[in-house]
Amino acid sequence: MRKITNSMLELAKLRDYKPKLEEINIEELFNQIANSLAPVIQKENVKFFLEPTEGHVIGQLDLIKSMIANLCINAIKACAPDVGTVVLKAVLTTYTVEIIVSDNGCGIESDKIYKLTEPFYQVNTVRNKMIEGVGLGLAIVKQIVDIHEAQLIIESEVGVGTEVKVIFTTS
């Protein structure tokens, strides 16, 4: 119950929030996230890869870190132990920074993708029934994306995996 309450408070807090923007080094950010997720990665027994990226993204560090960690945890949960793979990378272009989390997990049916950022919505899979969650993580991610005026794109195929992109405009 406490987990639900805390997640709901976090979601409500973000509604009209104005982030304190700073330049965030992507490589340092990714290393911090990988270190903080090490126990989950080990417990779920999946492979976790970082693709080193020089550059930066503009945002509020704690919110960006929370957003990426949430996406990585969802990817880890979607993967089967021993064969699961999660990749965290960034792609920089002249006008954008794309933070990408991809996995080779169970995937999501295309007609359910649009519901993923709704509070309390959870994809109903056998693997998800074994892993606890409250269905607020992607709603919080969406709020963080929105307050940074970024774009969230989720692409998935059942039995193949999922790729989530958060696209920040740099100009």
Backbone as a printed PyTorch tensor [residue, N CA C, xyz], in Angstrom:
tensor([[[  0.8160,  -1.1900,   0.0000],
         [  0.0000,   0.0000,   0.0000],
         [  0.8680,   1.2660,   0.0000]],

        [[  1.9910,   1.2000,   0.7460],
         [  2.8780,   2.3580,   0.8030],
         [  3.4610,   2.6680,  -0.5750]],

        [[  3.7860,   1.6070,  -1.3350],
         [  4.3580,   1.7840,  -2.6700],
         [  3.3590,   2.5140,  -3.5800]],

        [[  2.1020,   2.1330,  -3.5200],
         [  1.0610,   2.7840,  -4.3310],
         [  0.9270,   4.2440,  -3.9210]],

        [[  0.8690,   4.4900,  -2.6180],
         [  0.7130,   5.8560,  -2.1200],
         [  1.8760,   6.7330,  -2.5570]],

        [[  3.0950,   6.2300,  -2.4080],
         [  4.2680,   7.0140,  -2.8130],
         [  4.2630,   7.2950,  -4.3100]],

        [[  3.9030,   6.3150,  -5.1120],
         [  3.8540,   6.5060,  -6.5610],
         [  2.7680,   7.5120,  -6.9440]],

        [[  1.6300,   7.4390,  -6.2840],
         [  0.5560,   8.3930,  -6.5760],
         [  0.9620,   9.8080,  -6.1840]],

        [[  1.6340,   9.9540,  -5.0490],
         [  2.1150,  11.2700,  -4.6310],
         [  3.1310,  11.8180,  -5.6290]],

        [[  4.0210,  10.9670,  -6.1030],
         [  5.0150,  11.3900,  -7.0870],
         [  4.3340,  11.8460,  -8.3800]],

        [[  3.3370,  11.1000,  -8.8160],
         [  2.5980,  11.4460, -10.0280],
         [  1.8810,  12.7840,  -9.8670]],

        [[  1.2180,  12.9830,  -8.7330],
         [  0.4990,  14.2380,  -8.4770],
         [  1.4600,  15.4190,  -8.4010]],

        [[  2.6150,  15.2030,  -7.7820],
         [  3.6210,  16.2540,  -7.6240],
         [  4.1330,  16.7480,  -8.9780]],

        [[  4.1480,  15.8810,  -9.9700],
         [  4.7200,  16.2240, -11.2720],
         [  3.7640,  16.9710, -12.1880]],

        [[  2.4840,  17.0130, -11.8620],
         [  1.4700,  17.5880, -12.7650],
         [  1.8490,  18.9670, -13.2950]],

        [[  2.1680,  19.9100, -12.4280],
         [  2.4830,  21.2810, -12.8500],
         [  3.9060,  21.6750, -12.4830]],

        [[  4.7620,  20.7000, -12.4240],
         [  6.1290,  20.9140, -11.9710],
         [  6.9600,  21.5830, -13.0580]],

        [[  7.8000,  22.5070, -12.6480],
         [  8.7530,  23.1570, -13.5580],
         [ 10.1560,  22.6790, -13.1880]],

        [[ 10.7980,  21.8980, -14.0570],
         [ 12.1020,  21.3370, -13.7000],
         [ 13.2030,  22.3880, -13.6720]],

        [[ 14.2110,  22.1370, -12.8170],
         [ 15.4120,  22.9680, -12.7790],
         [ 16.3940,  22.3250, -13.7490]],

        [[ 16.5560,  22.9180, -14.9030],
         [ 17.3420,  22.3110, -15.9760],
         [ 18.8380,  22.5010, -15.7690]],

        [[ 19.5610,  21.4490, -16.1150],
         [ 21.0160,  21.4890, -16.0590],
         [ 21.5560,  20.5860, -17.1620]],

        [[ 22.8200,  20.7490, -17.4610],
         [ 23.4820,  19.8900, -18.4410],
         [ 23.9110,  18.6070, -17.7350]],

        [[ 23.4550,  17.4690, -18.2760],
         [ 23.7300,  16.1670, -17.6610],
         [ 24.6020,  15.3490, -18.6010]],

        [[ 25.7470,  14.9150, -18.1100],
         [ 26.6470,  14.0820, -18.8860],
         [ 26.0180,  12.7010, -19.0540]],

        [[ 25.7860,  12.2800, -20.2750],
         [ 25.0730,  11.0280, -20.5520],
         [ 25.8480,   9.8150, -20.0610]],

        [[ 27.1400,   9.7670, -20.3200],
         [ 27.9270,   8.5990, -19.9100],
         [ 27.9220,   8.4290, -18.3940]],

        [[ 28.0980,   9.5300, -17.6550],
         [ 28.0580,   9.4650, -16.1910],
         [ 26.6640,   9.0460, -15.7130]],

        [[ 25.6390,   9.5960, -16.3210],
         [ 24.2550,   9.2580, -15.9730],
         [ 23.9970,   7.7690, -16.1540]],

        [[ 24.3730,   7.2440, -17.3020],
         [ 24.1510,   5.8250, -17.5840],
         [ 24.9140,   4.9330, -16.6030]],

        [[ 26.1490,   5.3130, -16.2660],
         [ 26.9310,   4.5260, -15.3110],
         [ 26.2810,   4.5330, -13.9290]],

        [[ 25.7680,   5.6780, -13.5040],
         [ 25.0710,   5.7650, -12.2160],
         [ 23.8330,   4.8600, -12.2060]],

        [[ 23.0800,   4.8770, -13.2940],
         [ 21.8760,   4.0510, -13.3860],
         [ 22.2490,   2.5730, -13.3610]],

        [[ 23.2540,   2.1940, -14.1360],
         [ 23.6860,   0.7890, -14.1690],
         [ 24.1310,   0.3250, -12.7830]],

        [[ 24.8600,   1.1740, -12.0760],
         [ 25.3050,   0.8100, -10.7240],
         [ 24.1280,   0.6530,  -9.7730]],

        [[ 23.1630,   1.5510,  -9.8620],
         [ 22.0130,   1.4660,  -8.9490],
         [ 21.1210,   0.2680,  -9.2680]],

        [[ 21.1130,  -0.1700, -10.5330],
         [ 20.2710,  -1.3010, -10.9340],
         [ 20.9750,  -2.6510, -10.8130]],

        [[ 22.2590,  -2.6460, -10.4620],
         [ 23.0260,  -3.8910, -10.3980],
         [ 22.3430,  -4.9850,  -9.5740]],

        [[ 21.7830,  -4.6780,  -8.3980],
         [ 21.1190,  -5.7510,  -7.6400],
         [ 19.9000,  -6.3410,  -8.3660]],

        [[ 19.1350,  -5.5030,  -9.0500],
         [ 17.9560,  -5.9830,  -9.7920],
         [ 18.3960,  -6.8250, -10.9840]],

        [[ 19.4220,  -6.3620, -11.6750],
         [ 19.9520,  -7.0920, -12.8290],
         [ 20.4420,  -8.4670, -12.3940]],

        [[ 21.1570,  -8.5030, -11.2830],
         [ 21.6740,  -9.7760, -10.7740],
         [ 20.5260, -10.6850, -10.3190]],

        [[ 19.5610, -10.1250,  -9.6050],
         [ 18.4350, -10.9210,  -9.1070],
         [ 17.6270, -11.5240, -10.2560]],

        [[ 17.3880, -10.7260, -11.3070],
         [ 16.5900, -11.1880, -12.4430],
         [ 17.4300, -11.9730, -13.4480]],

        [[ 18.7570, -11.9510, -13.2710],
         [ 19.6890, -12.7060, -14.1100],
         [ 19.5210, -12.4060, -15.6030]],

        [[ 19.6060, -11.1120, -15.9350],
         [ 19.5760, -10.6830, -17.3350],
         [ 20.8910,  -9.9870, -17.6570]],

        [[ 21.1770,  -9.8760, -18.9350],
         [ 22.3600,  -9.1400, -19.3820],
         [ 21.9430,  -7.6860, -19.5710]],

        [[ 22.7990,  -6.7880, -19.1210],
         [ 22.5140,  -5.3520, -19.2160],
         [ 23.7030,  -4.6850, -19.8820]],

        [[ 23.4650,  -4.0400, -21.0050],
         [ 24.5410,  -3.4130, -21.7640],
         [ 24.3340,  -1.9060, -21.8490]],

        [[ 25.4240,  -1.1850, -21.6600],
         [ 25.4480,   0.2600, -21.8790],
         [ 26.2280,   0.5200, -23.1450]],

        [[ 25.6940,   1.3530, -23.9960],
         [ 26.4680,   1.7890, -25.1560],
         [ 26.9890,   3.1740, -24.8190]],

        [[ 28.3000,   3.2940, -24.5930],
         [ 28.8680,   4.5770, -24.1630],
         [ 28.5640,   5.6830, -25.1600]],

        [[ 28.1930,   6.8140, -24.6120],
         [ 27.8480,   7.9530, -25.4540],
         [ 28.4360,   9.2120, -24.8440]],

        [[ 29.2480,   9.8990, -25.6100],
         [ 29.7410,  11.1970, -25.1700],
         [ 28.6930,  12.2290, -25.5350]],

        [[ 28.4590,  13.1220, -24.6460],
         [ 27.4850,  14.1750, -24.8940],
         [ 26.6720,  14.4530, -23.6480]],

        [[ 25.6800,  15.2860, -23.8120],
         [ 24.8660,  15.6500, -22.6640],
         [ 23.4120,  15.8310, -23.0780]],

        [[ 22.5560,  15.8180, -22.0760],
         [ 21.1420,  16.0890, -22.2530],
         [ 20.7900,  17.1670, -21.2310]],

        [[ 19.8250,  18.0010, -21.5700],
         [ 19.3940,  19.0550, -20.6590],
         [ 18.1390,  18.5770, -19.9340]],

        [[ 18.1910,  18.6200, -18.6120],
         [ 17.0300,  18.2080, -17.8280],
         [ 17.3330,  18.3160, -16.3520]],

        [[ 16.3800,  17.8500, -15.5280],
         [ 16.5930,  17.8100, -14.0900],
         [ 17.1150,  16.4200, -13.7480]],

        [[ 18.3110,  16.3610, -13.2020],
         [ 19.0270,  15.1060, -13.0130],
         [ 18.2060,  14.0370, -12.3110]],

        [[ 17.6320,  14.3340, -11.1610],
         [ 16.9280,  13.2990, -10.4180],
         [ 15.7130,  12.7800, -11.1800]],

        [[ 15.0340,  13.6450, -11.9100],
         [ 13.8780,  13.2000, -12.6980],
         [ 14.3100,  12.3450, -13.8900]],

        [[ 15.3390,  12.7780, -14.5870],
         [ 15.8360,  12.0220, -15.7420],
         [ 16.3500,  10.6570, -15.2820]],

        [[ 17.0660,  10.6400, -14.1760],
         [ 17.5870,   9.3830, -13.6360],
         [ 16.4310,   8.4490, -13.2570]],

        [[ 15.4080,   8.9850, -12.6060],
         [ 14.2370,   8.1950, -12.2220],
         [ 13.5170,   7.6400, -13.4490]],

        [[ 13.3770,   8.4730, -14.4710],
         [ 12.6960,   8.0660, -15.7000],
         [ 13.4350,   6.9040, -16.3740]],

        [[ 14.7410,   7.0470, -16.5500],
         [ 15.5190,   6.0130, -17.2350],
         [ 15.5610,   4.7330, -16.4010]],

        [[ 15.7360,   4.8690, -15.1000],
         [ 15.7510,   3.6900, -14.2340],
         [ 14.4270,   2.9390, -14.3250]],

        [[ 13.3330,   3.6710, -14.3500],
         [ 12.0130,   3.0440, -14.4670],
         [ 11.8900,   2.2790, -15.7760]],

        [[ 12.3330,   2.8840, -16.8620],
         [ 12.2810,   2.2090, -18.1660],
         [ 13.1540,   0.9540, -18.1660]],

        [[ 14.3270,   1.0480, -17.5420],
         [ 15.2240,  -0.1180, -17.4730],
         [ 14.6160,  -1.2260, -16.6190]],

        [[ 14.0140,  -0.8700, -15.5030],
         [ 13.3840,  -1.8740, -14.6420],
         [ 12.2470,  -2.5700, -15.3800]],

        [[ 11.4460,  -1.8140, -16.1120],
         [ 10.3790,  -2.4290, -16.9090],
         [ 10.9520,  -3.3930, -17.9380]],

        [[ 12.0480,  -2.9980, -18.5780],
         [ 12.6870,  -3.8620, -19.5740],
         [ 13.2180,  -5.1330, -18.9200]],

        [[ 13.8230,  -4.9860, -17.7600],
         [ 14.3480,  -6.1450, -17.0320],
         [ 13.2070,  -7.0940, -16.6780]],

        [[ 12.1010,  -6.5400, -16.1930],
         [ 10.9410,  -7.3560, -15.8200],
         [ 10.3640,  -8.1120, -17.0140]],

        [[ 10.4840,  -7.5400, -18.1950],
         [  9.9070,  -8.1600, -19.3960],
         [ 10.7440,  -9.3290, -19.9060]],

        [[ 11.9850,  -9.4010, -19.4520],
         [ 12.9080, -10.4240, -19.9520],
         [ 12.8500, -11.7120, -19.1400]],

        [[ 13.1000, -12.8030, -19.8300],
         [ 13.2020, -14.1010, -19.1660],
         [ 14.5900, -14.2310, -18.5540]],

        [[ 14.6920, -14.8110, -17.3470],
         [ 16.0110, -15.0120, -16.7430],
         [ 16.9190, -15.8450, -17.6490]],

        [[ 18.1890, -15.5940, -17.5650],
         [ 19.2470, -16.3030, -18.2800],
         [ 19.3690, -15.9290, -19.7540]],

        [[ 18.2990, -15.5350, -20.4060],
         [ 18.3700, -15.1980, -21.8360],
         [ 18.0010, -13.7430, -22.1180]],

        [[ 17.5500, -13.0290, -21.0980],
         [ 17.1190, -11.6430, -21.2910],
         [ 18.2800, -10.6950, -21.4870]],

        [[ 18.0540,  -9.7080, -22.3550],
         [ 19.0530,  -8.6830, -22.6350],
         [ 18.3770,  -7.3210, -22.6630]],

        [[ 18.9750,  -6.3740, -21.9620],
         [ 18.5060,  -4.9870, -21.9510],
         [ 19.6610,  -4.1080, -22.3920]],

        [[ 19.3690,  -3.1430, -23.2750],
         [ 20.3860,  -2.2180, -23.7700],
         [ 19.9310,  -0.7920, -23.4750]],

        [[ 20.8360,  -0.0090, -22.8970],
         [ 20.6030,   1.4130, -22.6570],
         [ 21.6010,   2.1790, -23.5070]],

        [[ 21.0770,   3.0580, -24.3590],
         [ 21.9750,   3.8320, -25.2200],
         [ 21.3740,   5.1980, -25.5010]],

        [[ 22.1820,   6.0540, -26.0670],
         [ 21.7390,   7.3780, -26.4890],
         [ 22.2080,   7.6030, -27.9150]],

        [[ 21.3750,   8.2650, -28.6740],
         [ 21.7140,   8.6470, -30.0420],
         [ 21.5840,  10.1650, -30.1160]],

        [[ 22.6890,  10.8150, -30.4840],
         [ 22.7000,  12.2670, -30.5790],
         [ 22.6960,  12.6830, -32.0390]],

        [[ 21.8190,  13.6250, -32.3670],
         [ 21.8100,  14.2260, -33.6950],
         [ 21.9870,  15.7310, -33.5110]],

        [[ 21.9310,  16.4430, -34.5910],
         [ 22.0850,  17.8930, -34.5140],
         [ 21.0070,  18.5280, -33.6510]],

        [[ 19.7820,  18.0000, -33.6980],
         [ 18.6570,  18.6410, -33.0270],
         [ 18.0300,  17.8390, -31.9020]],

        [[ 18.4810,  16.6050, -31.7000],
         [ 17.8470,  15.7720, -30.6790],
         [ 18.8580,  14.9150, -29.9040]],

        [[ 18.4170,  14.4960, -28.7320],
         [ 19.0960,  13.4580, -27.9650],
         [ 18.0300,  12.4030, -27.7140]],

        [[ 18.2920,  11.1830, -28.1940],
         [ 17.3650,  10.0760, -27.9800],
         [ 17.9540,   9.1500, -26.9280]],

        [[ 17.2240,   8.9630, -25.8430],
         [ 17.5860,   7.9680, -24.8320],
         [ 16.7640,   6.7300, -25.1760]],

        [[ 17.4260,   5.6020, -25.3750],
         [ 16.7420,   4.3920, -25.8510],
         [ 17.0030,   3.2350, -24.8940]],

        [[ 15.9090,   2.5910, -24.4810],
         [ 15.9860,   1.3730, -23.6800],
         [ 15.3010,   0.2830, -24.4920]],

        [[ 16.0420,  -0.7880, -24.7810],
         [ 15.4610,  -1.8780, -25.5590],
         [ 15.6950,  -3.2020, -24.8450]],

        [[ 14.8040,  -4.1500, -25.1240],
         [ 14.9220,  -5.4650, -24.5130],
         [ 14.4750,  -6.5380, -25.4960]],

        [[ 14.8290,  -7.7820, -25.1880],
         [ 14.3800,  -8.9130, -25.9900],
         [ 13.3470,  -9.7230, -25.1930]],

        [[ 12.5330,  -9.0040, -24.4420],
         [ 11.5420,  -9.6260, -23.5720],
         [ 10.2950, -10.0790, -24.3010]],

        [[  9.2310, -10.2260, -23.5350],
         [  7.9860, -10.8110, -24.0380],
         [  7.2750,  -9.9430, -25.0690]],

        [[  7.5300,  -8.6430, -25.0720],
         [  6.8620,  -7.7520, -26.0150],
         [  5.4440,  -7.4230, -25.5770]],

        [[  4.8430,  -6.4770, -26.2820],
         [  3.5110,  -5.9710, -25.9430],
         [  2.6750,  -5.9450, -27.2160]],

        [[  1.4460,  -6.3700, -27.0940],
         [  0.5390,  -6.3370, -28.2430],
         [  0.3280,  -4.8860, -28.6780]],

        [[  0.3260,  -4.6510, -29.9740],
         [  0.2640,  -3.2900, -30.5030],
         [ -0.9810,  -2.5280, -30.0610]],

        [[ -2.0850,  -3.2270, -29.8640],
         [ -3.3110,  -2.5290, -29.4670],
         [ -3.3030,  -2.1330, -27.9810]],

        [[ -2.2730,  -2.5070, -27.2470],
         [ -2.1800,  -2.1540, -25.8290],
         [ -1.1480,  -1.0650, -25.5590]],

        [[ -0.3330,  -0.7570, -26.5330],
         [  0.7580,   0.1970, -26.3170],
         [  0.2280,   1.5720, -25.9070]],

        [[ -0.8500,   2.0230, -26.4980],
         [ -1.3530,   3.3620, -26.1910],
         [ -1.8500,   3.4840, -24.7520]],

        [[ -2.1410,   2.3820, -24.0950],
         [ -2.6350,   2.3980, -22.7140],
         [ -1.5110,   2.3890, -21.6720]],

        [[ -0.2910,   2.1210, -22.1000],
         [  0.7990,   1.8820, -21.1570],
         [  1.0730,   3.0330, -20.1980]],

        [[  0.8130,   4.2660, -20.6070],
         [  1.1110,   5.4080, -19.7400],
         [ -0.0970,   5.8200, -18.8930]],

        [[ -1.1720,   5.0670, -18.9620],
         [ -2.3310,   5.3370, -18.1080],
         [ -2.0460,   4.8150, -16.7020]],

        [[ -2.3900,   5.6040, -15.6680],
         [ -2.1690,   5.1260, -14.3060],
         [ -2.8730,   3.7900, -14.0520]],

        [[ -2.1710,   2.8960, -13.3890],
         [ -2.6260,   1.5740, -12.9500],
         [ -2.7770,   0.5500, -14.0730]],

        [[ -2.4530,   0.9210, -15.3080],
         [ -2.5450,  -0.0660, -16.3950],
         [ -1.3060,  -0.9470, -16.3570]],

        [[ -1.4970,  -2.2440, -16.4430],
         [ -0.3920,  -3.1960, -16.5150],
         [ -0.6940,  -4.2010, -17.6140]],

        [[  0.3200,  -4.5020, -18.4090],
         [  0.1780,  -5.5280, -19.4250],
         [  0.0450,  -6.8590, -18.6950]],

        [[ -0.9170,  -7.6490, -19.0780],
         [ -1.2000,  -8.9070, -18.4030],
         [ -0.4430, -10.0470, -19.0770]],

        [[  0.7270, -10.3670, -18.5250],
         [  1.5000, -11.5020, -19.0380],
         [  1.8340, -12.4190, -17.8730]],

        [[  2.1530, -13.6260, -18.1600],
         [  2.5220, -14.5830, -17.1140],
         [  3.7160, -14.0480, -16.3250]],

        [[  4.7260, -13.5280, -17.0050],
         [  5.9280, -13.0230, -16.3280],
         [  5.5670, -11.8650, -15.4020]],

        [[  4.6950, -10.9260, -15.8390],
         [  4.3340,  -9.7800, -15.0110],
         [  3.5720, -10.1920, -13.7650]],

        [[  2.8330, -11.2770, -13.8230],
         [  2.1120, -11.7450, -12.6390],
         [  3.0750, -12.1940, -11.5540]],

        [[  4.2740, -12.6120, -11.9400],
         [  5.2590, -13.0810, -10.9700],
         [  6.0520, -11.9170, -10.3660]],

        [[  6.0140, -10.7400, -10.9820],
         [  6.8070,  -9.6040, -10.5400],
         [  5.8660,  -8.4960, -10.0930]],

        [[  6.0860,  -8.0260,  -8.8820],
         [  5.1680,  -7.0480,  -8.3230],
         [  5.3420,  -5.6800,  -8.9650]],

        [[  4.2600,  -4.9570,  -9.0630],
         [  4.2330,  -3.6000,  -9.5840],
         [  2.8470,  -3.0440,  -9.3610]],

        [[  2.7300,  -1.7190,  -9.4910],
         [  1.4300,  -1.1030,  -9.2490],
         [  0.8400,  -0.4380, -10.4890]],

        [[  1.6050,  -0.3960, -11.5790],
         [  1.0730,   0.1910, -12.8020],
         [  1.1500,   1.7040, -12.8630]],

        [[  2.0520,   2.3020, -12.0920],
         [  2.1920,   3.7650, -12.1290],
         [  3.5200,   4.2090, -12.7320]],

        [[  4.4460,   3.2900, -12.9240],
         [  5.7770,   3.6540, -13.4040],
         [  5.7790,   4.3950, -14.7290]],

        [[  5.0810,   3.8690, -15.7260],
         [  5.0750,   4.5380, -17.0320],
         [  4.2300,   5.8080, -17.0340]],

        [[  3.2580,   5.9080, -16.1430],
         [  2.5140,   7.1650, -15.9960],
         [  3.4480,   8.2500, -15.4590]],

        [[  4.3020,   7.8770, -14.5190],
         [  5.2970,   8.8140, -13.9840],
         [  6.3240,   9.1620, -15.0530]],

        [[  6.7810,   8.1660, -15.8070],
         [  7.7130,   8.4170, -16.9160],
         [  7.1060,   9.4300, -17.8820]],

        [[  5.8510,   9.2380, -18.2410],
         [  5.1770,  10.1480, -19.1900],
         [  5.1290,  11.5730, -18.6390]],

        [[  4.8630,  11.7190, -17.3460],
         [  4.8510,  13.0570, -16.7410],
         [  6.2360,  13.7030, -16.8220]],

        [[  7.2780,  12.9180, -16.5480],
         [  8.6500,  13.4460, -16.6100],
         [  8.9870,  13.8440, -18.0480]],

        [[  8.5940,  13.0200, -18.9970],
         [  8.8050,  13.3320, -20.4100],
         [  8.0930,  14.6430, -20.7600]],

        [[  6.8510,  14.7700, -20.3420],
         [  6.0600,  15.9660, -20.6620],
         [  6.6400,  17.2370, -20.0560]],

        [[  7.0700,  17.1810, -18.7940],
         [  7.5890,  18.4160, -18.1900],
         [  8.9420,  18.8150, -18.7840]],

        [[  9.6110,  17.8800, -19.4530],
         [ 10.8510,  18.2110, -20.1590],
         [ 10.5890,  18.5260, -21.6370]],

        [[  9.3190,  18.5810, -21.9940],
         [  8.9020,  18.8590, -23.3780],
         [  9.5890,  17.9130, -24.3550]],

        [[  9.6770,  16.6640, -23.9560],
         [ 10.2770,  15.6220, -24.7870],
         [  9.1590,  14.7740, -25.3910]],

        [[  9.5370,  13.7430, -26.0960],
         [  8.5780,  12.8580, -26.7670],
         [  8.8780,  11.4230, -26.3460]],

        [[  7.8160,  10.6410, -26.0980],
         [  7.9420,   9.2440, -25.7170],
         [  7.3960,   8.3810, -26.8400]],

        [[  8.2240,   7.4480, -27.3130],
         [  7.8070,   6.5240, -28.3710],
         [  8.0620,   5.1040, -27.8810]],

        [[  7.0220,   4.2740, -27.9390],
         [  7.1380,   2.8740, -27.5160],
         [  6.8120,   1.9990, -28.7180]],

        [[  7.7590,   1.1370, -29.0750],
         [  7.5590,   0.1840, -30.1650],
         [  7.8000,  -1.2060, -29.6120]],

        [[  6.9280,  -2.1380, -29.9680],
         [  7.0550,  -3.4680, -29.4020],
         [  6.4600,  -4.5060, -30.3290]],

        [[  6.9710,  -5.7220, -30.1800],
         [  6.4340,  -6.8610, -30.9200],
         [  6.4190,  -8.0550, -29.9750]],

        [[  5.2700,  -8.6970, -29.8730],
         [  5.1290,  -9.8460, -28.9900],
         [  6.1390, -10.9190, -29.3760]],

        [[  6.8380, -11.4330, -28.3780],
         [  7.8230, -12.4880, -28.6000],
         [  9.1680, -11.9980, -29.1000]],

        [[  9.2830, -10.7040, -29.3930],
         [ 10.5380, -10.1430, -29.9140],
         [ 11.1610,  -9.1690, -28.9130]],

        [[ 10.3380,  -8.2690, -28.3630],
         [ 10.8430,  -7.3000, -27.3980],
         [ 10.2620,  -5.9280, -27.5890]],

        [[ 10.8210,  -4.9800, -26.8410],
         [ 10.3000,  -3.6170, -26.8080],
         [ 11.4490,  -2.6280, -26.8800]],

        [[ 11.1830,  -1.5030, -27.5460],
         [ 12.1320,  -0.3930, -27.5700],
         [ 11.3740,   0.8670, -27.1690]],

        [[ 11.9190,   1.5690, -26.1710],
         [ 11.3170,   2.8180, -25.7110],
         [ 12.3170,   3.9270, -25.9720]],

        [[ 11.8440,   4.9760, -26.6400],
         [ 12.6910,   6.1420, -26.9280],
         [ 12.1100,   7.3560, -26.2230]],

        [[ 12.9860,   8.1190, -25.6040],
         [ 12.6320,   9.4540, -25.0890],
         [ 13.4750,  10.4210, -25.8860]],

        [[ 12.7930,  11.2970, -26.6090],
         [ 13.4880,  12.1960, -27.5300],
         [ 13.4250,  13.6270, -26.9910]],

        [[ 14.6120,  14.1670, -26.6910],
         [ 14.7390,  15.5480, -26.2290],
         [ 15.1880,  16.4280, -27.3900]],

        [[ 14.5880,  17.5800, -27.5240],
         [ 14.9980,  18.5340, -28.5380],
         [ 16.1410,  19.3600, -27.9600]],

        [[ 17.1980,  19.5530, -28.7500],
         [ 18.3800,  20.2650, -28.2500],
         [ 18.4190,  21.7250, -28.6440]],

        [[ 17.5570,  22.1510, -29.5320],
         [ 17.6410,  23.5620, -29.9190],
         [ 16.4070,  24.3120, -29.5290]]])
